[in-house]
Amino acid sequence: MMQGEGEVAHLDKPSPLTEKERVMIQDSWTKVYQNCDDVGVAILVRLFVNFPSSKQYFSQFKDIKEPEELERSAQLKKHAHRVMNSINTLVESLDNSDKVASVLQLLGKAHALRHKVEPVYFKILSGVILEVLGEEFPEVVTPEVAAAWTNFLAHVYCGITAVYEEVGWTKISTSTG
């Protein structure tokens, strides 16, 4: 039984990024990051509109429903900026696995321990990021580039869920829930 579960988990692990994928992610990100603030806000507004439960972690706008009003929220803008900066650091460090691991360590710990964010929201956010990048930059995010981003974001999600497990997330969520 246990061995079978291990195998399934192993299959879910994304394949290592190839050099070509790294280059595609970094090149496409250069274009995206020129519009850092607008793109970040667009991503979070889409997340909060399509997955309203994700707003519960934000005191200042958890009750706002209108996309236009969400866009004006200072707390949302600030978080959008942080999200984009984190992605930027990860993208710039794609060939430095230690740096990537330390960024994911910080992100995972903050969201698990301080903010108590369910890890599934990282998976949901990954999908939203892909969707928004594809819509806003169709000439940059070709199907091939989108596939590279899908792989990269799967790595990010795996890295963050590993940190959640490390800090004993299941224990935290069941004991407080």
N, CA, C and O of each residue as an XYZ file, in Angstrom:
708
protein
N       0.843     -1.207      0.000
C       0.000      0.000      0.000
C       0.875      1.253      0.000
O       0.776      2.089     -0.898
N       1.727      1.373      1.009
C       2.590      2.557      1.102
C       3.457      2.714     -0.141
O       3.643      3.821     -0.646
N       3.984      1.594     -0.625
C       4.877      1.677     -1.776
C       4.128      2.227     -2.982
O       4.648      3.063     -3.722
N       2.903      1.751     -3.171
C       2.082      2.223     -4.284
C       1.887      3.729     -4.225
O       1.998      4.423     -5.235
N       1.592      4.232     -3.014
C       1.404      5.678     -2.864
C       2.674      6.428     -3.242
O       2.622      7.476     -3.885
N       3.809      5.880     -2.837
C       5.086      6.506     -3.155
C       5.269      6.616     -4.654
O       5.732      7.640     -5.158
N       4.905      5.558     -5.367
C       5.057      5.562     -6.820
C       4.176      6.636     -7.452
O       4.611      7.347     -8.358
N       2.960      6.751     -6.982
C       2.052      7.762     -7.530
C       2.657      9.150     -7.335
O       2.690      9.959     -8.262
N       3.134      9.416     -6.124
C       3.734     10.712     -5.838
C       4.916     10.956     -6.776
O       5.136     12.070     -7.251
N       5.668      9.884     -7.029
C       6.845     10.007     -7.892
C       6.424     10.396     -9.308
O       7.076     11.222     -9.948
N       5.344      9.806     -9.792
C       4.860     10.119    -11.142
C       4.383     11.567    -11.245
O       4.500     12.195    -12.298
N       3.854     12.083    -10.158
C       3.337     13.448    -10.176
C       4.444     14.492    -10.224
O       4.205     15.652    -10.559
N       5.657     14.068     -9.887
C       6.760     15.025     -9.848
C       7.082     15.476    -11.276
O       7.293     14.641    -12.156
N       7.121     16.795    -11.509
C       7.375     17.267    -12.876
C       8.787     16.920    -13.332
O       9.696     16.777    -12.515
N       8.960     16.786    -14.631
C      10.287     16.473    -15.144
C      11.177     17.709    -15.028
O      10.683     18.834    -15.097
N      12.485     17.510    -14.852
C      13.394     18.660    -14.699
C      13.281     19.595    -15.901
O      13.063     19.148    -17.027
N      13.430     20.882    -15.654
C      13.383     21.855    -16.753
C      14.587     21.650    -17.661
O      15.715     21.514    -17.187
N      14.347     21.628    -18.953
C      15.454     21.555    -19.904
C      16.035     22.959    -20.085
O      15.430     23.959    -19.696
N      17.223     23.002    -20.685
C      17.864     24.291    -20.966
C      16.949     25.118    -21.866
O      16.801     26.325    -21.677
N      16.337     24.452    -22.848
C      15.449     25.148    -23.784
C      14.250     25.753    -23.048
O      13.858     26.888    -23.316
N      13.673     24.988    -22.122
C      12.540     25.498    -21.344
C      12.953     26.701    -20.504
O      12.227     27.691    -20.423
N      14.131     26.606    -19.875
C      14.619     27.726    -19.064
C      14.717     28.998    -19.894
O      14.284     30.068    -19.467
N      15.295     28.867    -21.090
C      15.458     30.025    -21.966
C      14.088     30.585    -22.373
O      13.891     31.800    -22.379
N      13.150     29.704    -22.711
C      11.810     30.154    -23.123
C      11.108     30.890    -21.975
O      10.464     31.918    -22.189
N      11.238     30.358    -20.768
C      10.603     30.993    -19.612
C      11.240     32.363    -19.362
O      10.530     33.345    -19.145
N      12.557     32.432    -19.392
C      13.241     33.698    -19.105
C      12.971     34.739    -20.187
O      12.748     35.909    -19.876
N      12.989     34.326    -21.456
C      12.724     35.270    -22.547
C      11.298     35.815    -22.483
O      11.083     37.019    -22.619
N      10.329     34.926    -22.276
C       8.931     35.375    -22.241
C       8.691     36.256    -21.014
O       7.934     37.224    -21.080
N       9.334     35.918    -19.900
C       9.149     36.685    -18.669
C       9.661     38.121    -18.816
O       9.082     39.044    -18.242
N      10.729     38.314    -19.572
C      11.264     39.667    -19.799
C      10.164     40.576    -20.315
O      10.029     41.710    -19.858
N       9.374     40.085    -21.267
C       8.277     40.882    -21.843
C       7.180     41.114    -20.803
O       6.665     42.223    -20.660
N       6.834     40.051    -20.085
C       5.764     40.134    -19.088
C       6.144     41.123    -17.982
O       5.327     41.942    -17.560
N       7.381     41.037    -17.524
C       7.814     41.808    -16.358
C       7.909     43.303    -16.645
O       7.945     44.115    -15.720
N       7.949     43.665    -17.923
C       7.903     45.096    -18.274
C       6.575     45.713    -17.839
O       6.490     46.918    -17.599
N       5.536     44.875    -17.739
C       4.207     45.337    -17.287
C       3.886     44.727    -15.925
O       2.748     44.350    -15.642
N       4.916     44.641    -15.097
C       4.851     43.927    -13.826
C       3.590     44.218    -13.006
O       2.873     43.297    -12.614
N       3.327     45.498    -12.751
C       2.237     45.830    -11.833
C       0.864     45.512    -12.422
O       0.006     44.953    -11.739
N       0.657     45.874    -13.702
C      -0.644     45.595    -14.334
C      -0.915     44.098    -14.403
O      -2.020     43.640    -14.116
N       0.107     43.348    -14.786
C      -0.073     41.901    -14.922
C      -0.345     41.273    -13.557
O      -1.211     40.408    -13.428
N       0.393     41.709    -12.546
C       0.193     41.173    -11.209
C      -1.221     41.412    -10.702
O      -1.850     40.519    -10.133
N      -1.710     42.623    -10.914
C      -3.077     42.949    -10.490
C      -4.085     42.111    -11.286
O      -5.041     41.584    -10.717
N      -3.870     41.989    -12.596
C      -4.781     41.194    -13.435
C      -4.852     39.743    -12.947
O      -5.926     39.141    -12.916
N      -3.696     39.190    -12.568
C      -3.644     37.801    -12.088
C      -4.429     37.658    -10.787
O      -5.243     36.745    -10.647
N      -4.185     38.562     -9.833
C      -4.870     38.432     -8.546
C      -6.369     38.713     -8.656
O      -7.174     38.045     -8.007
N      -6.745     39.695     -9.472
C      -8.179     39.972     -9.637
C      -8.864     38.746    -10.233
O      -9.947     38.364     -9.789
N      -8.243     38.128    -11.235
C      -8.812     36.906    -11.829
C      -8.920     35.794    -10.787
O      -9.926     35.088    -10.727
N      -7.883     35.642     -9.971
C      -7.908     34.631     -8.905
C      -9.082     34.876     -7.961
O      -9.838     33.956     -7.650
N      -9.229     36.119     -7.508
C     -10.230     36.421     -6.488
C     -11.653     36.410     -7.039
O     -12.597     36.090     -6.317
N     -11.810     36.759     -8.318
C     -13.136     36.727     -8.931
C     -13.556     35.282     -9.209
O     -14.694     34.900     -8.938
N     -12.635     34.481     -9.752
C     -12.977     33.108    -10.129
C     -12.959     32.139     -8.948
O     -13.647     31.119     -8.963
N     -12.165     32.466     -7.927
C     -12.056     31.603     -6.747
C     -12.214     32.473     -5.497
O     -11.246     32.734     -4.783
N     -13.461     32.919     -5.244
C     -13.694     33.903     -4.169
C     -13.192     33.443     -2.800
O     -12.849     34.278     -1.963
N     -13.144     32.133     -2.557
C     -12.675     31.669     -1.241
C     -11.221     32.063     -0.998
O     -10.779     32.111      0.149
N     -10.473     32.344     -2.066
C      -9.069     32.728     -1.891
C      -8.929     34.125     -1.275
O      -7.846     34.506     -0.831
N     -10.037     34.890     -1.250
C      -9.983     36.236     -0.647
C      -9.996     36.208      0.875
O      -9.676     37.206      1.522
N     -10.367     35.062      1.447
C     -10.557     35.000      2.908
C      -9.298     35.373      3.690
O      -9.390     35.746      4.860
N      -8.123     35.279      3.061
C      -6.868     35.532      3.761
C      -6.481     37.017      3.787
O      -5.477     37.395      4.392
N      -7.287     37.848      3.125
C      -6.937     39.263      2.997
C      -7.977     40.138      3.680
O      -9.092     40.298      3.183
N      -7.604     40.702      4.824
C      -8.566     41.452      5.635
C      -9.209     42.596      4.868
O     -10.411     42.830      5.000
N      -8.419     43.319      4.061
C      -8.915     44.580      3.499
C      -9.863     44.418      2.316
O     -10.642     45.327      2.028
N      -9.816     43.280      1.623
C     -10.731     43.184      0.481
C     -11.500     41.865      0.414
O     -12.038     41.515     -0.636
N     -11.554     41.139      1.519
C     -12.222     39.836      1.434
C     -13.727     39.964      1.153
O     -14.357     39.009      0.699
N     -14.296     41.137      1.421
C     -15.734     41.306      1.174
C     -16.043     42.044     -0.125
O     -17.210     42.251     -0.456
N     -15.015     42.438     -0.857
C     -15.225     43.149     -2.127
C     -15.496     42.133     -3.241
O     -14.755     41.162     -3.397
N     -16.561     42.366     -4.012
C     -16.892     41.435     -5.092
C     -16.576     41.998     -6.472
O     -16.235     41.245     -7.385
N     -16.684     43.309     -6.633
C     -16.518     43.922     -7.957
C     -15.053     43.962     -8.397
O     -14.195     44.466     -7.672
N     -14.771     43.425     -9.598
C     -13.387     43.439    -10.091
C     -12.775     44.842    -10.112
O     -11.604     45.021     -9.776
N     -13.575     45.831    -10.508
C     -13.048     47.206    -10.595
C     -12.609     47.708     -9.219
O     -11.601     48.402     -9.086
N     -13.388     47.340     -8.202
C     -13.074     47.777     -6.848
C     -11.849     47.022     -6.316
O     -11.013     47.594     -5.616
N     -11.756     45.734     -6.656
C     -10.588     44.946     -6.256
C      -9.315     45.564     -6.831
O      -8.297     45.668     -6.147
N      -9.389     45.971     -8.098
C      -8.223     46.570     -8.767
C      -7.697     47.795     -8.034
O      -6.506     48.101     -8.095
N      -8.587     48.491     -7.346
C      -8.190     49.723     -6.647
C      -7.636     49.459     -5.243
O      -7.087     50.366     -4.618
N      -7.773     48.239     -4.750
C      -7.338     47.936     -3.383
C      -5.821     48.045     -3.227
O      -5.065     47.412     -3.964
N      -5.391     48.849     -2.264
C      -3.956     49.010     -2.015
C      -3.332     47.695     -1.550
O      -2.204     47.370     -1.920
N      -4.071     46.944     -0.740
C      -3.554     45.665     -0.237
C      -3.366     44.680     -1.403
O      -2.388     43.934     -1.444
N      -4.319     44.690     -2.347
C      -4.200     43.803     -3.501
C      -2.994     44.201     -4.358
O      -2.216     43.346     -4.782
N      -2.851     45.493     -4.604
C      -1.721     45.967     -5.414
C      -0.390     45.580     -4.789
O       0.540     45.160     -5.476
N      -0.321     45.729     -3.481
C       0.910     45.411     -2.770
C       1.219     43.912     -2.891
O       2.362     43.523     -3.127
N       0.192     43.085     -2.727
C       0.423     41.647     -2.827
C       0.769     41.249     -4.266
O       1.608     40.377     -4.489
N       0.125     41.888     -5.226
C       0.422     41.625     -6.640
C       1.901     41.903     -6.913
O       2.573     41.142     -7.609
N       2.387     42.996     -6.356
C       3.788     43.377     -6.533
C       4.722     42.311     -5.952
O       5.740     41.962     -6.550
N       4.352     41.808     -4.779
C       5.146     40.758     -4.131
C       5.142     39.473     -4.946
O       6.182     38.835     -5.110
N       3.976     39.092     -5.456
C       3.858     37.870     -6.259
C       4.765     37.977     -7.484
O       5.517     37.052     -7.791
N       4.688     39.117     -8.183
C       5.487     39.298     -9.397
C       6.979     39.315     -9.079
O       7.782     38.778     -9.843
N       7.354     39.924     -7.960
C       8.766     39.939     -7.582
C       9.278     38.546     -7.231
O      10.416     38.198     -7.547
N       8.432     37.751     -6.577
C       8.827     36.377     -6.257
C       9.016     35.558     -7.528
O       9.999     34.830     -7.666
N       8.064     35.682     -8.459
C       8.202     34.954     -9.729
C       9.474     35.420    -10.437
O      10.214     34.611    -10.996
N       9.721     36.728    -10.407
C      10.912     37.273    -11.058
C      12.195     36.668    -10.486
O      13.101     36.290    -11.228
N      12.258     36.583     -9.163
C      13.442     36.002     -8.523
C      13.603     34.545     -8.930
O      14.711     34.096     -9.221
N      12.502     33.808     -8.952
C      12.554     32.391     -9.341
C      13.017     32.241    -10.786
O      13.870     31.407    -11.089
N      12.446     33.058    -11.681
C      12.790     32.973    -13.100
C      14.264     33.337    -13.324
O      14.962     32.693    -14.108
N      14.720     34.373    -12.627
C      16.127     34.778    -12.765
C      17.078     33.727    -12.211
O      18.245     33.678    -12.597
N      16.582     32.884    -11.305
C      17.436     31.905    -10.615
C      17.217     30.475    -11.108
O      17.558     29.522    -10.407
N      16.658     30.318    -12.295
C      16.304     28.977    -12.773
C      17.489     28.019    -12.833
O      17.314     26.805    -12.731
N      18.704     28.569    -12.999
C      19.854     27.671    -13.064
C      20.574     27.587    -11.716
O      21.698     27.093    -11.630
N      19.908     28.077    -10.662
C      20.493     28.046     -9.323
C      19.491     27.390     -8.373
O      18.673     28.066     -7.748
N      19.569     26.063     -8.278
C      18.549     25.329     -7.527
C      18.542     25.675     -6.037
O      17.500     25.597     -5.385
N      19.703     26.056     -5.499
C      19.746     26.446     -4.084
C      18.944     27.721     -3.843
O      18.206     27.827     -2.864
N      19.097     28.679     -4.742
C      18.369     29.946     -4.633
C      16.863     29.695     -4.750
O      16.077     30.217     -3.960
N      16.469     28.893     -5.738
C      15.048     28.555     -5.919
C      14.513     27.913     -4.644
O      13.442     28.278     -4.160
N      15.260     26.957     -4.106
C      14.816     26.257     -2.893
C      14.649     27.225     -1.727
O      13.702     27.103     -0.950
N      15.568     28.192     -1.601
C      15.465     29.114     -0.465
C      14.272     30.066     -0.619
O      13.630     30.416      0.371
N      13.975     30.483     -1.851
C      12.797     31.329     -2.089
C      11.524     30.553     -1.756
O      10.632     31.077     -1.089
N      11.441     29.299     -2.220
C      10.254     28.480     -1.963
C      10.119     28.172     -0.475
O       9.009     28.078      0.047
N      11.247     28.017      0.201
C      11.263     27.788      1.642
C      10.607     28.971      2.374
O       9.751     28.785      3.240
N      11.025     30.178      2.009
C      10.463     31.390      2.620
C       8.973     31.524      2.313
O       8.167     31.781      3.208
N       8.615     31.347      1.042
C       7.216     31.462      0.630
C       6.345     30.435      1.331
O       5.285     30.758      1.868
N       6.808     29.191      1.317
C       6.040     28.107      1.917
C       5.818     28.328      3.408
O       4.704     28.188      3.913
N       6.902     28.678      4.104
C       6.783     28.880      5.549
C       5.856     30.038      5.890
O       5.018     29.922      6.784
N       6.005     31.162      5.178
C       5.155     32.322      5.471
C       3.680     31.983      5.261
O       2.831     32.326      6.084
N       3.385     31.299      4.139
C       1.983     31.024      3.821
C       1.397     29.923      4.706
O       0.208     29.949      5.020
N       2.217     28.965      5.104
C       1.727     27.884      5.957
C       1.583     28.350      7.408
O       0.536     28.168      8.029
N       2.640     28.947      7.934
C       2.681     29.231      9.366
C       2.065     30.563      9.735
O       1.311     30.651     10.704
N       2.378     31.606      8.973
C       1.886     32.942      9.335
C       0.481     33.177      8.795
O      -0.409     33.610      9.527
N       0.286     32.887      7.501
C      -1.004     33.215      6.883
C      -1.991     32.053      6.873
O      -3.182     32.257      6.640
N      -1.511     30.841      7.122
C      -2.371     29.640      7.160
C      -3.174     29.445      5.859
O      -4.366     29.137      5.885
N      -2.489     29.631      4.738
C      -3.130     29.494      3.428
C      -3.106     28.025      3.008
O      -2.050     27.393      3.026
N      -4.253     27.487      2.633
C      -4.292     26.109      2.132
C      -3.390     25.994      0.904
O      -3.454     26.844      0.016
N      -2.547     24.952      0.838
C      -1.588     24.857     -0.273
C      -2.235     24.745     -1.653
O      -1.615     25.093     -2.657
N      -3.473     24.264     -1.708
C      -4.141     24.107     -3.006
C      -4.234     25.447     -3.741
O      -4.313     25.477     -4.969
N      -4.224     26.555     -2.991
C      -4.325     27.853     -3.665
C      -3.111     28.148     -4.541
O      -3.206     28.927     -5.490
N      -1.979     27.536     -4.232
C      -0.811     27.706     -5.105
C      -1.038     27.017     -6.446
O      -0.583     27.484     -7.490
N      -1.753     25.892     -6.392
C      -2.066     25.166     -7.632
C      -3.069     25.983     -8.449
O      -2.935     26.113     -9.665
N      -4.066     26.527     -7.769
C      -5.073     27.349     -8.437
C      -4.409     28.582     -9.048
O      -4.684     28.940    -10.193
N      -3.529     29.231     -8.273
C      -2.836     30.421     -8.764
C      -1.995     30.107    -10.004
O      -1.925     30.918    -10.927
N      -1.360     28.939    -10.027
C      -0.571     28.536    -11.197
C      -1.422     28.549    -12.458
O      -1.005     29.061    -13.497
N      -2.628     27.977    -12.353
C      -3.538     27.949    -13.501
C      -3.945     29.346    -13.937
O      -4.033     29.632    -15.131
N      -4.193     30.216    -12.960
C      -4.588     31.592    -13.256
C      -3.435     32.348    -13.933
O      -3.654     33.099    -14.884
N      -2.223     32.146    -13.440
C      -1.042     32.792    -14.043
C      -0.934     32.409    -15.515
O      -0.762     33.274    -16.374
N      -1.036     31.115    -15.805
C      -0.941     30.630    -17.188
C      -2.022     31.237    -18.062
O      -1.771     31.648    -19.195
N      -3.230     31.285    -17.516
C      -4.378     31.802    -18.260
C      -4.166     33.277    -18.615
O      -4.331     33.677    -19.767
N      -3.801     34.075    -17.617
C      -3.630     35.510    -17.828
C      -2.443     35.791    -18.763
O      -2.554     36.630    -19.657
N      -1.320     35.106    -18.570
C      -0.170     35.328    -19.450
C      -0.517     34.987    -20.895
O      -0.123     35.703    -21.816
N      -1.253     33.896    -21.093
C      -1.657     33.495    -22.440
C      -2.583     34.499    -23.097
O      -2.501     34.728    -24.304
N      -3.463     35.100    -22.311
C      -4.403     36.087    -22.854
C      -3.729     37.427    -23.114
O      -3.960     38.056    -24.147
N      -2.893     37.861    -22.169
C      -2.292     39.189    -22.266
C      -1.107     39.232    -23.239
O      -0.807     40.277    -23.817
N      -0.438     38.084    -23.412
C       0.764     38.047    -24.264
C       0.711     36.886    -25.246
O       1.601     36.036    -25.254
N      -0.343     36.844    -26.086
C      -0.515     35.672    -26.955
C       0.648     35.474    -27.928
O       0.958     34.344    -28.307
N       1.292     36.578    -28.332
C       2.383     36.438    -29.306
C       3.653     35.917    -28.631
O       4.542     35.386    -29.297
N       3.733     36.069    -27.315
C       4.912     35.617    -26.568
C       4.693     34.204    -26.024
O       5.570     33.345    -26.109
N       3.512     33.989    -25.467
C       3.215     32.705    -24.830
C       2.585     31.750    -25.850
O       1.375     31.523    -25.862
N       3.439     31.210    -26.688
C       3.019     30.202    -27.671
C       2.719     28.905    -26.923
O       3.062     28.783    -25.747
N       2.084     27.937    -27.584
C       1.822     26.664    -26.889
C       3.089     26.037    -26.292
O       3.050     25.457    -25.207
N       4.200     26.160    -27.004
C       5.459     25.592    -26.516
C       5.943     26.318    -25.262
O       6.399     25.691    -24.305
N       5.840     27.638    -25.282
C       6.232     28.441    -24.118
C       5.284     28.157    -22.946
O       5.718     28.054    -21.799
N       3.997     28.034    -23.244
C       3.019     27.719    -22.200
C       3.334     26.377    -21.546
O       3.177     26.224    -20.334
N       3.776     25.406    -22.340
C       4.133     24.088    -21.796
C       5.334     24.204    -20.852
O       5.383     23.544    -19.814
N       6.297     25.047    -21.224
C       7.464     25.265    -20.354
C       7.025     25.908    -19.033
O       7.482     25.510    -17.962
N       6.140     26.899    -19.119
C       5.617     27.559    -17.915
C       4.835     26.575    -17.045
O       4.925     26.614    -15.818
N       4.071     25.698    -17.686
C       3.301     24.692    -16.937
C       4.246     23.822    -16.122
O       3.986     23.531    -14.954
N       5.339     23.411    -16.742
C       6.331     22.584    -16.057
C       6.983     23.365    -14.908
O       7.132     22.851    -13.799
N       7.366     24.605    -15.194
C       8.000     25.459    -14.176
C       7.074     25.661    -12.970
O       7.500     25.520    -11.824
N       5.801     25.995    -13.239
C       4.861     26.248    -12.146
C       4.554     24.972    -11.365
O       4.260     25.028    -10.171
N       4.621     23.830    -12.035
C       4.454     22.553    -11.335
C       5.618     22.337    -10.363
O       5.422     21.821     -9.263
N       6.819     22.730    -10.766
C       7.986     22.657     -9.875
C       7.789     23.564     -8.663
O       8.071     23.170     -7.531
N       7.309     24.767     -8.905
C       7.082     25.722     -7.822
C       6.073     25.131     -6.833
O       6.286     25.158     -5.621
N       4.973     24.598     -7.371
C       3.938     24.017     -6.513
C       4.486     22.838     -5.706
O       4.225     22.724     -4.509
N       5.240     21.971     -6.364
C       5.831     20.824     -5.657
C       6.774     21.283     -4.554
O       6.772     20.735     -3.452
N       7.583     22.297     -4.864
C       8.526     22.818     -3.879
C       7.813     23.403     -2.677
O       8.236     23.207     -1.537
N       6.730     24.121     -2.933
C       5.997     24.749     -1.828
C       5.252     23.703     -0.998
O       5.238     23.787      0.231
N       4.637     22.722     -1.652
C       3.932     21.693     -0.875
C       4.924     20.875     -0.046
O       4.584     20.410      1.041
N       6.140     20.698     -0.547
C       7.168     19.994      0.230
C       7.475     20.760      1.510
O       7.654     20.157      2.568
N       7.538     22.090      1.417
C       7.789     22.921      2.603
C       6.614     22.802      3.577
O       6.812     22.707      4.789
N       5.398     22.808      3.045
C       4.217     22.637      3.891
C       4.307     21.322      4.680
O       4.019     21.278      5.876
N       4.715     20.251      3.979
C       4.842     18.955      4.653
C       5.925     19.014      5.725
O       5.769     18.473      6.820
N       7.026     19.684      5.384
C       8.150     19.821      6.302
C       7.736     20.490      7.610
O       8.177     20.080      8.684
N       6.892     21.518      7.525
C       6.488     22.232      8.742
C       5.277     21.574      9.392
O       4.709     22.114     10.341
N       4.879     20.406      8.883
C       3.786     19.653      9.496
C       2.418     20.238      9.240
O       1.578     20.287     10.139
N       2.185     20.687      7.999
C       0.928     21.362      7.661
C      -0.301     20.551      8.027
O      -1.221     21.088      8.644
N      -0.347     19.262      7.664
C      -1.563     18.459      7.916
C      -1.918     18.513      9.399
O      -3.086     18.613      9.773
N      -0.889     18.445     10.228
C      -1.137     18.507     11.686
C      -1.743     19.862     12.066
O      -2.684     19.933     12.857
N      -1.195     20.925     11.496
C      -1.699     22.253     11.835
C      -3.163     22.384     11.412
O      -4.014     22.792     12.203
N      -3.446     22.031     10.146
C      -4.781     22.299      9.630
C      -5.831     21.433     10.325
O      -6.947     21.895     10.561
N      -5.491     20.177     10.658
C      -6.514     19.344     11.312
C      -6.709     19.755     12.767
O      -7.815     19.652     13.298
N      -5.640     20.222     13.416
C      -5.791     20.577     14.831
C      -6.544     21.890     15.009
O      -7.231     22.081     16.012
N      -6.421     22.781     14.053
C      -7.110     24.077     14.220
C      -8.460     24.092     13.518
O      -9.304     24.939     13.812
N      -8.668     23.163     12.595
C      -9.865     23.232     11.744
C     -11.113     22.727     12.403
O     -12.181     22.734     11.792
